[in-house]
Each structure stands twice: as C-alpha cells, then as structure tokens.
Amino acid sequence: MTKEIDLVHIRIATKQDLPAVYQLIKELAIYENEPNEPTNSLKDFVADGSGEEPRYRVIIAEKEHEIIGIALYYLGYSTWKGNMVYLDDLIVKEAYRRNGIGELLFKALIAATCEHGANQLRWHVLSWNEPAIEFYKKINATFDNQWLTCKIEKDKLYLL
C-alpha cells in the first residue's frame, strides 16, 4: 500500500510556480490572523524570485501537480557565524498537515543549506503557533529566548 507521503515530490520552484507559492503565502497570513499584512504584489514577488540573482528561493512539495507545501528561504550573513540561510516561510496546506510533508521540506532545506555552504539555518516562529513549535522541537531545533525580532516597516523607514 502506498503512503500519501510516497506520492509527494520535492523540487526547486520555477518562475511558473511563483503565483501558486504567492497564494500559499496569502493562506498563511489568514492562518496567522493577519490577512491584510501581505502587501507585496504578485508582480514584485515573481520579479524578486526570478532572474539571474533571485532575492529568495523556494523548495516545493508537490502531489499530482498541485503545490501542497513550500519552504521559502534566502541567503544571509551573520557576523558571528558567517554564511547562513534564513527560512522565511515553511507552509503545508492544511489538508496535508501531519503527514510528514513539513519534515520532507525541512530535510530538503537542510540539504540546500549545506549546498550553499552555510554555517547556520535560522528562522522565527510565532509564540502561539504550538503545532509549528512542536514540529521544530521534534527536529531538534533550539529556541533562543534572548533575542527579540525587531523590524521597521516601509512607512516608518523615512521617519528617522
């Protein structure tokens, strides 16, 4: 008997996949109770993720030609650790969660992190997202309680 996870194909996204990836990001915003937070346009998202020097990369989980999960990441640099990979979003469609697809995506992300010669893989998780926290504990992630995420949004950048 074939398990559902056996039917999942993991691959690198192409430019043609980016509209479906964008839609998954919108779905994540709804799940995180922030449906109006994503302000990046589809046009900019596709432009930023394609071309000679893409700003981000995406690993896709696909089943029967449907994108059911993604790991969106970009390359970064830490003054203490050197080259690093930053995972921005790990998303699995709700109907496919708890089937090992997130783990497949994370293993592919770890492989990509090694291929990029990175010394660290870093990401954030919302403090209330217990399913994600439990998943990260299961894969032996460490949680840093000393650092807070800080940001300045575009509309505030010009106030200083």
PEURKA-V784822 format. One record per pair of residues at least 12 apart in sequence whose C-alpha atoms are under 10 Angstrom apart, sorted by the first residue. I is the first residue (numbers start at 1). GAP is how many residues later the second one is. D is the distance in Angstrom with one decimal. If there is no record, write none. Layout:
i: (I,I)
gap: (GAP,GAP)
d: (D,D)
This chain:
i: (3,4,4,4,4,4,5,5,5,5,5,5,5,6,6,6,7,7,7,7,8,8,8,8,8,8,8,8,8,8,8,8,8,9,9,9,9,9,9,9,9,9,9,9,9,10,10,10,10,10,10,10,10,10,10,10,10,11,11,11,11,11,11,11,11,12,12,12,12,12,12,12,12,13,13,13,13,13,13,13,13,13,13,13,14,14,14,14,14,14,14,15,15,15,15,15,16,16,17,17,17,17,17,18,18,18,18,18,18,18,18,19,19,19,19,20,20,20,21,21,21,21,21,21,21,21,21,21,21,21,21,22,22,22,22,22,22,23,24,24,24,24,24,24,24,24,25,25,25,25,25,25,26,26,27,27,27,28,28,28,28,28,28,31,31,32,32,32,49,49,54,55,55,55,56,56,56,56,56,56,56,57,57,57,57,57,57,57,58,58,58,58,58,58,58,58,58,58,59,59,59,59,59,59,59,59,59,60,60,60,60,60,60,60,61,61,61,61,61,61,61,62,67,67,68,68,68,68,68,68,68,68,69,69,69,69,69,69,69,69,69,69,69,70,70,70,70,70,70,70,70,70,70,71,71,71,71,71,71,71,71,71,71,71,72,72,72,72,72,72,72,72,73,73,73,73,73,73,73,73,73,73,73,73,74,74,74,74,75,75,75,75,75,76,76,76,76,77,77,77,78,78,81,81,81,82,82,82,82,83,83,83,83,83,83,83,84,84,84,84,84,84,84,84,84,85,85,85,85,85,85,85,85,85,85,85,85,85,86,86,86,86,86,86,86,87,87,87,87,87,87,87,88,88,88,88,89,89,89,90,90,90,90,90,90,90,91,91,92,97,98,98,102,102,103,103,103,103,106,106,107,109,121,122,122,123,124,124,124,124,125)
gap: (96,59,92,95,96,97,56,58,91,94,95,96,99,57,94,95,54,55,56,57,52,53,54,55,56,57,58,59,60,61,92,93,96,51,52,53,54,55,56,57,58,59,92,95,96,49,50,51,52,53,57,59,60,91,94,95,98,47,48,49,50,51,59,94,97,45,46,47,48,49,58,59,96,36,37,44,45,46,47,48,54,57,58,59,32,35,36,43,44,45,46,31,32,34,35,36,30,34,29,41,43,49,50,24,25,27,28,29,31,32,40,23,24,26,27,46,47,48,21,24,25,37,38,39,46,47,48,49,50,51,70,16,18,19,20,23,24,19,43,44,45,46,65,67,68,69,13,45,47,64,65,66,12,13,64,66,67,61,62,63,64,65,66,63,98,94,96,97,23,25,20,18,19,20,16,17,18,19,30,31,32,14,15,16,17,18,30,55,12,13,14,15,16,29,30,31,32,51,12,13,14,31,46,47,49,50,53,12,30,31,32,44,45,48,30,31,40,41,43,44,47,39,25,26,23,24,25,26,27,28,29,33,21,22,23,24,25,27,28,32,33,35,36,19,20,21,22,23,31,32,35,36,39,16,17,18,19,20,21,31,34,35,37,38,14,15,16,17,18,19,33,37,12,13,14,15,16,17,36,39,40,48,49,50,12,13,14,39,12,38,41,43,46,42,44,45,46,41,42,43,41,42,37,38,39,35,36,37,38,30,33,34,35,36,37,38,29,30,32,33,34,35,36,37,38,24,25,27,28,29,31,32,33,34,35,36,37,38,27,32,34,35,36,37,38,19,22,26,34,35,36,37,34,35,36,37,34,35,36,12,15,16,19,33,35,42,14,41,13,34,33,37,30,33,32,33,35,36,30,33,32,12,20,19,20,20,19,20,24,25,18)
d: (9.3,8.9,9.1,7.5,9.2,9.4,10.0,8.9,9.4,6.6,6.6,6.7,8.8,9.4,10.0,9.9,10.0,8.4,6.1,7.7,9.7,6.3,5.5,4.8,7.9,9.5,9.7,9.6,8.8,9.8,9.9,7.7,9.0,7.9,5.7,5.1,6.3,8.6,8.9,10.0,9.4,9.9,9.7,9.3,9.9,7.0,5.5,4.6,6.3,9.0,9.7,9.2,9.2,9.3,7.5,7.1,7.6,8.7,5.7,5.3,6.7,7.9,9.6,9.2,8.5,7.9,6.0,4.6,5.9,8.9,9.5,9.7,9.5,9.5,9.8,7.5,5.4,5.8,5.9,9.4,9.7,8.9,9.9,9.6,10.0,9.0,8.0,9.3,8.4,9.5,9.5,6.8,8.8,7.3,6.0,8.7,8.8,9.7,9.2,9.3,8.8,10.0,8.2,8.4,9.8,7.7,6.0,9.6,7.7,8.9,8.7,6.8,9.0,8.4,7.3,8.9,7.1,9.5,9.9,9.6,9.6,8.4,9.9,8.5,7.7,9.3,8.4,7.2,9.6,8.9,9.5,9.8,9.5,9.1,6.8,7.4,8.5,9.0,8.8,8.4,7.8,8.1,10.0,7.2,8.3,7.5,8.1,9.2,9.7,8.0,9.4,7.7,7.0,9.9,9.1,8.4,9.5,8.8,9.3,7.0,9.0,8.7,9.7,9.4,9.9,8.6,9.5,8.5,9.9,9.9,8.8,9.0,6.6,8.2,6.9,5.7,4.5,7.5,9.6,9.7,9.2,8.3,5.8,5.4,6.0,8.7,9.7,10.0,6.5,5.6,4.4,6.3,8.7,9.7,10.0,9.4,9.7,9.2,5.1,6.5,8.4,9.4,7.0,9.3,7.4,7.3,9.1,8.6,10.0,9.7,9.8,9.9,7.3,9.3,9.6,8.3,7.2,8.7,8.0,6.8,9.9,9.6,9.1,8.7,8.3,5.9,5.4,8.8,8.7,7.1,9.4,8.6,7.5,5.2,4.1,6.0,9.4,8.4,9.2,7.4,7.5,9.8,7.7,7.5,5.7,5.3,6.6,9.1,9.5,8.4,6.9,9.5,10.0,7.0,7.7,5.7,4.5,6.5,8.9,8.6,6.3,7.4,8.7,7.1,8.7,6.1,5.7,5.2,6.5,8.6,9.9,8.9,6.8,5.5,4.3,5.3,7.1,8.8,8.3,9.7,9.6,9.7,9.7,9.2,5.5,6.7,7.5,9.8,8.9,8.8,8.2,8.4,9.5,8.8,9.6,9.5,9.5,8.8,9.4,9.3,9.1,8.7,8.8,6.2,7.0,9.7,7.4,6.5,8.1,9.5,8.2,7.0,4.6,5.7,7.1,9.3,7.6,9.7,8.3,8.1,4.5,5.5,4.8,5.8,7.4,9.0,9.3,8.7,6.1,9.3,8.1,9.3,6.3,8.2,6.4,4.9,6.3,8.7,9.1,10.0,8.4,5.8,4.9,5.7,9.0,9.7,8.4,9.9,7.2,6.2,5.0,8.0,8.8,6.4,7.7,9.6,8.3,8.9,9.3,7.4,7.9,8.1,9.8,9.6,9.9,9.3,9.1,10.0,9.1,9.8,9.3,9.3,9.6,8.4,8.4,9.5,9.6,8.2,9.7,9.0,9.7,8.9,9.8,9.6,10.0,9.9,9.1,9.6,9.8,8.1,9.5)
